[in-house]
Amino acid sequence: MNATPARPGFVAAAFESVRQSLLRVVHRRLRYVVLAYVALALLAWFGGHAALASGRTEGRQLFCVVAWWLLGTVLMPWSALFVGIQVVHGPIEDRTFQYLFLRPVPRPALLLGQWIAASIVAVVVSVTAACLLFAVVAARPGLWPDGLDWSLLRTFAMTLAVGSVAYCAVAAFLGAWFRRPLVVATIFVVGLQTLAANLDVSAGLRRLTILDPLRRLVIAGVEPDPRLAQALWPAERDPRSELVGSPLLDLGVLTIVCLVFAAWIHARTEYDSRERE
Amino acid sequence: MTESGVSPDDPLLAFDRVTKWYGHVAALTDVSFRVGREIVGLVGRNGVGKSTLMKLSAGLLRPSQGNVRVCGLAASSAGARRVVGFSPDVERLFEELTAVEFVAWMLRLHGWSMRAARDRSREALSDLGLAPNMERRVREFSKGMRQRVRLAQALAHLPRLVLLDEPMTGLDPVVRGEFADTIRALPGRGVGVLVSSHVLPELESFVDRVVLVHQGRLLAEGRVADLRERVPSRPHRIRLRSSTPRDLAARVVTWSQVRGVDVRGDTVDVDVVAEPGFYEALTELGFAWPGAIHEIVPLDDDLASVFGYLVR
């Protein structure tokens, strides 16, 4: 037998996992996500028409409300969770993980690569959607009496990008641990996170959500505007910017904790054990 | 030791008193055997622990007790995974990739460069007769083609131990023959093979030894002929060809070792209760009655029959 090459290190294995996972996602899963965003663009288009006709809503408010409520709380979380869970849990579900786990590379490297791939897809899709939405609203100069506010696009693009990465980490954790990760993701997003994020400002539990740090990022990014704040967070009693804290740090901690647990589970779990079947 | 840390003297696969529990259920109990540079068939009914044994060998599962070692290394170690090729009994592949992309990806995870991985994957797929289709997506492949892709990914990285879980499933007879030829050539290159199959006659045609598993325990191991010798008291069917079959049957049926006879054309199928004594009597008959027996054919010396007797 010929000598085989030295086995790849952690970084090389993670890189290969990113490359192949991206290839698979682009081939397979992306069409559903893109369809959802096309629906959003259409909605924004008609929203712009309605706002222009009513004459009461400004472009700033229209963009922020649609970007937050549709992109920030619905499409971005769900597309990031969907792609992340499919990338991590898909091979476990259809048992093709066996081909990957047979290779002389650490399982956490494979998982890290899958998370990076899912994050890249989710970030590109959600930031592109924010740009398209901004373009749709910006295309109506009548909605911007004070001129275009590019800082809004910057704020929301960053918020959506950071949120996508964090939701993909949650997806990696759920995908590695649970047999029905989408069900658990639904419980997390619709139930636990929504409840915790709407607790009192002083509640530390809010930091364990993704929704609340993202909301605080937007508060810090947009100009103080009580009317806009009311439109974005009707239940918020005290949306002052000095209470923002360190949302990036909170999201970073949450992301790392989720990834560490996911990697640990991935490395130890016997996914093919009859106990799981 | 070689550069991979593998000693050439170690058995390629060694199970040492391995037990595997799934919760309160013992899937394997106290199993020990070795595989060297040979082809070993793993035989057992569905659900007796064959796939568990394969996955333990591949390092996908860890034993609850005992040790599984590949070339002297723990089966779940990265060093062992370098030298093992496994074709699992999993229907799906990475459907959206082409056959070349899929095999090359697996090679990349073994440390092959991009170009070398693609070249080697083309070579491995061509060796298995997939050259005309290897740039097509796997989702367009038939069952037989998928099976060959599975074998290609198991062989492409030049492993020292190849594990094949039900590799004949879904293959037509011609491809089965080619498949068997491919596997038969491996020990000549220093590769050990453990292959499970429920198509026992085919398995028998190319394995050197068999390991029989039943209800999670190792029932027996060895060459098929040797195993048959271990069960001398089992009933046995023998076909005698004769120009006077009725007369022959009338003589033979009176022997105490014979339970019954069945005459069809020029043949007499004899149900033998106890082999010792029967062949001596048959030899004496042959001397006393020249020309009465033209041919003696054992009907159940095959692997399936031996396995059936052992299980009973």
Interface residues (C-beta under 8 A of the other chain):
Chain A: M1 N2 A3 T4 P5 A6 R7 P8 A12 A13 E16 Q20 L23 R24 H27 R28 D94 R95 T96 Q98 Y99 L100 F101 L102 R103 P104 V105 P106 E270 D272 S273 R274 E275
Chain B: E3 S4 Y22 G23 V25 A27 T52 K55 A58 G59 L60 L61 R62 A78 G79 R81 R82 V84 F86 P88 V90 R92 L93 F94 E96 L97 E101 W105 M106 R108 L109 H110 G111 W112 S113 A116 Q153 H157 L158 R160 R189 G190 V191
